[in-house]
Amino acid sequence: MTDAELEDLEKKAVEIRKLILDSIGRLGIGHIGGSLSVVEVLTLLYFRHMRVDPENPSKPDRDKLVLSKGHAGPGLYAVLSLKGFFPKDWLLTLNRGGTRLPSHCDMRLTPGIDMTTGSLGQGLSAAVGLALANRMDRIDSRIYVILGDGETHEGQVWEAAMCAAHAGLDSITGFIDYNNMTVDGHTTDIMNIENIEDKWQSFGWITQRVNGHDFPAIDNAIGKAKKQTGKPSMIVLDTVKGKGAFFAEGNIANHNMAFTYEQALEAIRMLEAGLSGGGK
């Protein structure tokens, strides 16, 4: 990654965070914490790694993303709008009556959404199904899946993990948004999932762990995962829930929180001034 490429990605991340803050801020409540924590990985996937075509969102051989933590839909919507899948003014309709951008991702409504998600614990199973379908249809494309750390408390995740390893689904690259916060409290308090790398390795996955807001680190990890054969890959992202919003960072209530549009605008001003977010 060149300095110019890194700078471009950082600028995009700031713009995406601004779009998230604006769309949820206008509504007055929403899943701000988990949307902001995955901005870097989403930016890298859609603007550097994934083979997608906004003009043909259903292209059969496209790379696909399953946002298993579907409540982070506002983050993915911001990325998709910047990528050109739909007009940015759709963001103003977020989670309102008649919208095509519901709070949780719906593949029937939103161009660029590859899997309907929101019932936590099911996304990895869907990714396994997509990867197996690609194999049967002899389609050479990758399946990416993003899970929440609290989501890994669910047993279905580990059933899917065993299945993916058993089938040797090396086309799957997973990410865990390890922000150590769930709707009920800190992940380590609710049910400690450490040592998370060892757990995934024991289930037959190749694992890496990086700073989830460090573009070069994530980019390098994705590059390594794409070169692996015979096993699926899991990348644990150490992140800050609510990254880039002064009122949300470190706030245990930021899963689905109410805040004013004035707070959103202040956070946007801070982002523009380089005081927070943008991967820095």
Buried (B, 14 or more C-beta within 10 A) or exposed (E): BEEEBBEBBBEBBBBBBBBBBBBBBBBEEBBBBBBBBBBBBBBBBBBBBBEBBBEEBEEEEBBBBBBBBBBBBBBBBBBBBBBEBBEBEBBBBBBEEEBBBBBBBBBEEBBBBBBBBBEBBBBBBBBBBBBBEBBEEEBEBBBBBBBBBBBBBBEBBBBBBEBBBEBBBBBBBBBBBBBBBBBEEBBEEBEEBEEBBEBBBEBBBBBBBBBBBBBBBBBBBBEBBEEEEEBBBBBBBBBBBBBBBBBBBEBBEBBBBEBEBEBBBBBBEBBEEEEBBBBE
